[in-house]
Amino acid sequence: MNGALGFHSLAGNRVVLVVWPIAILCVAALALQPAGGPPEAFGIDKGAHAVVFLAVASLPAIGFRRSRVGIAAALAMIPHGIFIDVTQSFVPDRTAPAADAMADVMGVILGLAVGLAARWLAIPHACVPRWVTPLFAR
């Protein structure tokens, strides 16, 4: 928080670090379900991979106080995505195409960029309700 200038920053946000492991577990649980879900039914499987990993990689890039730690944690989502894709090959009616892993990697790279950009986002005090202000504390 830059109190002197009257702005909050998303960098080091504690709530984001609570949501991140929950998001990782949800991604793993959904990815290891038997085939036939909405992404495959509508032909948006690769896009879904990219969007999900964009979200999961942007959270640590925003949430950790030190940007190096956030970058390392976000990049750790690449082997996580590859592990999930390989594990899917053992789930009935699922496959592990290399295109899924590439979509995961692209999502992580985009998520890292979005997360690092969001760290610099300045939110005026007037736009943040008082009950939310402690969530921005470092």
Buried (B, 14 or more C-beta within 10 A) or exposed (E): BEEEEEBBBBBBBBBBBEBBEEBBEEBBEEBEEEEEEEBEEEEEBBEBBBBBBBBBBBBBBBBBEEBEEBBEBBBBBBEBBBEBBEBBEEBEEBEBEEEBBBBBBBBBBBBBBBBBEBBEEEBEBEEBEEEEEEEBEE
